[in-house]
Amino acid sequence: MKGLKIAIVGKGGVGKTTIAGTLARLFGRDGYNVLAVDADPNTNLAITLGIPEDIAERIKPIAENMDLIKERTGTPVGGWGLGAFVLNPKVDDIADKFGITAPDNVKLLVMGTVKASGSGCMCPANALLRALLQYLILGRKDIVILDMEAGLEHFGRGTAKGVDVMLGIATPSAKAFLTLKRAHELALELGVKKFYVVANMVRNEEDAEYVKQMSKELNLELIELIPFDRSLMEADVRSISPLDYNPNSPAILSIKRLKGKMLNMWGYYVDINRKAHD
């Protein structure tokens, strides 16, 4: 069985990065080789993964590595209107060369964002990012978790193509679910057939009923409810990974449950661990 490529999507402020980073470390603790890809321009995934703040602040996103972009696409950033460039640049060594080591068998790759107008931008930097996300080679014990930028723009650039499953994160709000409705439609257009909803910051039974009803009305499959958890806010204020700050908080326990559901859903856990001991 090949590895899994999981994209975390949703509108801004719903907790995508917290869930992406925590899942990455939990998978890593199970013995998987995890590549956590920060494709959000806010680049906050490093802290969530437990990388010290002084190191996180020095990470240079791939999208800002002008020498690399020129080398792989044949065209410097800003010069793409002057001639043709390589649409499918070599990317198979980038994760090893530019990945940052994080705790729990996780490697972080910070993509950054393309500063260009137009959701369908076809500049050299975007060609490199898109190729990297689509053509990462996965072995049997590899998991890639993509923390996508907020909203829907990444679908227009095609950087969400090639993932095995999308987790749509939503708080108990109409706007969050409408974003997921459109994300689901766009995911199907890209050939991503597995799309699941994770409701985050659920405060009470009323919130729980709301997210269940919205998921049903929009024909989306809800697989986990993560409760509102003040310790996540406290961890954020202190720039500490939530998993390190309070590993047994209600939200962390829910994300652990989500991890187990995902592995069991695909029969992946049993297969990996059986073959790992052959």
C-alpha positions as CSV (number, residue, x, y, z in Angstrom):
1,M,0.0,0.0,0.0
2,K,1.3,3.4,-0.9
3,G,1.5,6.2,1.6
4,L,-1.2,8.8,2.3
5,K,-1.4,12.4,1.3
6,I,-3.8,14.4,3.4
7,A,-4.8,18.1,2.9
8,I,-6.3,20.1,5.7
9,V,-8.6,22.8,4.3
10,G,-11.1,25.4,5.6
11,K,-11.6,29.1,6.1
12,G,-9.3,31.2,8.2
13,G,-9.5,30.9,12.0
14,V,-11.0,27.5,12.2
15,G,-7.9,25.8,13.7
16,K,-6.5,24.1,10.6
17,T,-2.9,24.4,11.7
18,T,-3.4,23.1,15.2
19,I,-5.1,20.0,13.8
20,A,-2.6,19.5,11.0
21,G,0.4,19.8,13.3
22,T,-1.0,17.7,16.1
23,L,-2.0,14.9,13.6
24,A,1.5,15.0,12.1
25,R,3.2,14.4,15.4
26,L,0.7,11.7,16.4
27,F,1.2,9.8,13.2
28,G,5.0,10.2,13.7
29,R,4.7,8.7,17.1
30,D,3.1,5.6,15.5
31,G,6.2,5.0,13.5
32,Y,5.2,6.7,10.2
33,N,7.6,9.0,8.3
34,V,5.7,12.2,8.3
35,L,6.2,15.2,6.0
36,A,4.3,18.2,7.3
37,V,3.9,20.8,4.5
38,D,3.1,24.4,5.5
39,A,1.3,25.7,2.4
40,D,-0.3,28.6,4.3
41,P,1.2,32.0,3.9
42,N,1.0,32.6,7.6
43,T,3.6,29.8,8.2
44,N,2.6,28.9,11.7
45,L,3.0,25.2,11.5
46,A,6.5,25.1,12.8
47,I,5.5,26.2,16.3
48,T,2.6,23.7,16.4
49,L,5.0,21.0,15.5
50,G,7.2,21.9,18.5
51,I,10.1,23.5,16.5
52,P,11.6,26.2,18.8
53,E,10.6,29.8,17.9
54,D,14.1,31.0,17.2
55,I,14.5,28.3,14.6
56,A,11.1,28.7,13.1
57,E,11.7,32.4,12.5
58,R,14.7,31.6,10.4
59,I,13.0,29.2,8.0
60,K,13.1,30.3,4.4
61,P,10.0,29.3,2.5
62,I,10.5,27.5,-0.8
63,A,8.5,30.2,-2.7
64,E,11.1,32.7,-1.6
65,N,14.2,30.6,-2.6
66,M,14.9,32.5,-5.8
67,D,18.0,30.4,-6.6
68,L,16.1,27.1,-6.3
69,I,13.2,28.4,-8.4
70,K,15.5,29.6,-11.2
71,E,17.5,26.3,-11.1
72,R,14.5,24.0,-11.3
73,T,12.2,26.0,-13.7
74,G,14.9,27.7,-15.8
75,T,13.3,31.1,-15.2
76,P,13.9,33.6,-12.4
77,V,11.0,34.9,-10.3
78,G,9.5,37.9,-12.0
79,G,10.9,36.9,-15.4
80,W,8.3,34.3,-16.4
81,G,6.8,36.6,-19.0
82,L,10.1,36.7,-20.9
83,G,10.0,33.1,-22.2
84,A,9.0,29.5,-21.5
85,F,9.8,27.7,-18.3
86,V,9.8,24.1,-17.1
87,L,6.2,23.2,-16.2
88,N,7.2,20.0,-14.4
89,P,10.5,20.8,-12.6
90,K,12.5,18.2,-10.7
91,V,11.2,18.1,-7.1
92,D,12.0,14.6,-5.8
93,D,15.0,15.8,-3.6
94,I,13.5,19.0,-2.2
95,A,12.0,17.5,0.9
96,D,15.3,15.9,1.9
97,K,17.3,19.0,1.1
98,F,15.1,21.7,2.6
99,G,13.0,19.9,5.2
100,I,13.3,21.0,8.8
101,T,13.5,18.2,11.5
102,A,10.7,18.4,14.0
103,P,9.9,16.1,17.0
104,D,8.3,12.7,16.7
105,N,9.7,11.6,13.3
106,V,8.2,14.6,11.5
107,K,9.9,16.7,8.8
108,L,8.6,20.2,8.0
109,L,8.7,21.8,4.6
110,V,7.6,25.4,4.4
111,M,6.2,26.3,1.0
112,G,5.2,29.9,1.4
113,T,2.9,31.6,-1.1
114,V,3.1,33.1,-4.6
115,K,2.8,36.8,-4.4
116,A,1.0,37.2,-7.7
117,S,-2.5,38.3,-8.7
118,G,-4.9,35.8,-10.3
119,S,-5.9,32.5,-8.7
120,G,-4.6,30.6,-11.7
121,C,-1.2,32.1,-11.7
122,M,1.2,30.1,-13.9
123,C,4.5,31.6,-12.8
124,P,7.8,29.6,-12.1
125,A,7.3,29.7,-8.4
126,N,3.8,28.3,-8.6
127,A,4.9,25.7,-11.1
128,L,7.5,24.5,-8.6
129,L,5.1,24.5,-5.6
130,R,2.4,22.7,-7.5
131,A,4.8,20.0,-8.8
132,L,6.2,19.5,-5.4
133,L,2.7,19.0,-3.8
134,Q,1.5,16.8,-6.6
135,Y,4.5,14.5,-7.2
136,L,5.9,13.8,-3.8
137,I,6.9,10.1,-3.9
138,L,5.4,8.2,-1.0
139,G,6.6,4.9,0.4
140,R,4.5,2.5,2.4
141,K,5.2,4.1,5.7
142,D,5.0,7.7,4.5
143,I,2.3,10.3,5.3
144,V,2.2,13.8,4.0
145,I,0.0,16.3,5.8
146,L,-0.6,19.6,3.9
147,D,-1.7,22.6,5.9
148,M,-3.4,24.5,3.1
149,E,-3.9,28.2,3.0
150,A,-7.2,29.5,4.2
151,G,-10.1,29.8,1.8
152,L,-10.3,28.4,-1.8
153,E,-7.5,30.1,-3.8
154,H,-5.2,27.1,-3.7
155,F,-7.8,25.1,-5.7
156,G,-7.5,27.6,-8.6
157,R,-3.7,27.1,-8.7
158,G,-4.1,23.3,-8.6
159,T,-1.9,22.8,-5.6
160,A,-4.5,20.7,-3.9
161,K,-4.5,18.2,-6.8
162,G,-3.1,14.7,-6.1
163,V,-4.1,14.3,-2.4
164,D,-5.8,11.1,-1.2
165,V,-8.1,12.8,1.2
166,M,-9.2,16.2,2.4
167,L,-10.1,17.1,5.9
168,G,-12.4,20.1,5.9
169,I,-12.2,21.9,9.2
170,A,-15.2,24.0,10.3
171,T,-16.3,25.8,13.4
172,P,-20.0,25.9,14.3
173,S,-20.8,28.7,11.8
174,A,-22.6,29.1,8.5
175,K,-19.6,30.7,6.8
176,A,-17.2,27.9,7.8
177,F,-19.6,25.3,6.4
178,L,-20.3,27.2,3.2
179,T,-16.5,27.3,2.6
180,L,-16.4,23.5,3.0
181,K,-19.3,23.1,0.6
182,R,-17.4,24.9,-2.1
183,A,-14.2,23.1,-1.2
184,H,-15.9,19.8,-1.5
185,E,-17.2,20.7,-5.0
186,L,-13.7,21.8,-6.1
187,A,-12.1,18.7,-4.6
188,L,-14.3,16.5,-6.7
189,E,-13.4,18.4,-9.8
190,L,-9.7,17.7,-9.0
191,G,-10.4,14.0,-8.5
192,V,-10.2,14.0,-4.7
193,K,-13.1,11.7,-3.7
194,K,-12.5,11.4,0.0
195,F,-13.6,14.5,1.8
196,Y,-14.5,14.5,5.5
197,V,-15.6,17.2,8.0
198,V,-14.0,17.8,11.3
199,A,-15.9,20.2,13.5
200,N,-13.6,22.3,15.8
201,M,-14.2,24.5,18.8
202,V,-17.5,22.8,19.7
203,R,-18.7,24.4,22.9
204,N,-21.8,22.5,23.9
205,E,-24.6,20.2,22.7
206,E,-26.2,23.0,20.7
207,D,-23.0,23.5,18.7
208,A,-22.7,19.7,18.2
209,E,-26.3,19.5,16.8
210,Y,-25.6,22.4,14.6
211,V,-22.5,20.9,12.9
212,K,-24.3,17.6,12.5
213,Q,-27.2,19.2,10.9
214,M,-25.1,21.4,8.6
215,S,-23.0,18.4,7.5
216,K,-26.2,16.4,6.7
217,E,-27.8,19.3,4.8
218,L,-24.6,19.8,2.7
219,N,-24.1,16.1,2.1
220,L,-20.8,16.1,3.9
221,E,-19.5,13.3,6.1
222,L,-18.7,14.5,9.7
223,I,-16.1,12.2,11.3
224,E,-15.0,14.1,14.5
225,L,-16.1,16.7,16.9
226,I,-13.2,18.6,18.7
227,P,-14.3,20.6,21.8
228,F,-13.5,24.2,22.5
229,D,-10.3,23.9,24.6
230,R,-8.8,26.9,26.4
231,S,-5.4,25.2,26.7
232,L,-4.9,25.5,23.0
233,M,-5.2,29.3,23.3
234,E,-2.8,29.2,26.2
235,A,-0.3,27.2,24.2
236,D,-0.6,29.7,21.3
237,V,0.1,32.6,23.6
238,R,3.3,30.9,24.9
239,S,4.4,29.7,21.4
240,I,4.3,26.1,22.6
241,S,3.1,23.1,20.7
242,P,-0.4,22.2,22.0
243,L,0.7,18.6,22.2
244,D,3.6,19.6,24.5
245,Y,1.6,22.1,26.5
246,N,-1.2,19.8,27.6
247,P,-1.0,16.3,25.9
248,N,-4.2,15.2,27.6
249,S,-6.4,18.2,27.0
250,P,-9.9,17.5,25.6
251,A,-9.0,18.8,22.2
252,I,-5.8,16.8,21.9
253,L,-7.6,13.6,23.0
254,S,-10.2,14.3,20.2
255,I,-7.4,14.7,17.7
256,K,-5.9,11.4,18.9
257,R,-9.3,9.8,18.3
258,L,-9.4,11.4,14.8
259,K,-6.0,9.9,14.0
260,G,-7.2,6.5,14.9
261,K,-10.4,6.8,12.9
262,M,-8.4,7.9,9.8
263,L,-6.0,4.9,10.0
264,N,-8.8,2.4,10.6
265,M,-10.9,3.9,7.9
266,W,-8.4,3.0,5.2
267,G,-7.2,-0.2,6.8
268,Y,-3.8,1.5,6.9
269,Y,-2.8,0.9,10.5
270,V,-3.1,-2.9,10.4
271,D,-1.4,-3.2,7.0
272,I,1.6,-1.0,8.0
273,N,2.2,-2.6,11.3
274,R,1.9,-6.1,10.1
275,K,4.4,-5.6,7.3
276,A,6.7,-3.5,9.6
277,H,7.4,-6.6,11.6
278,D,7.9,-9.0,8.6
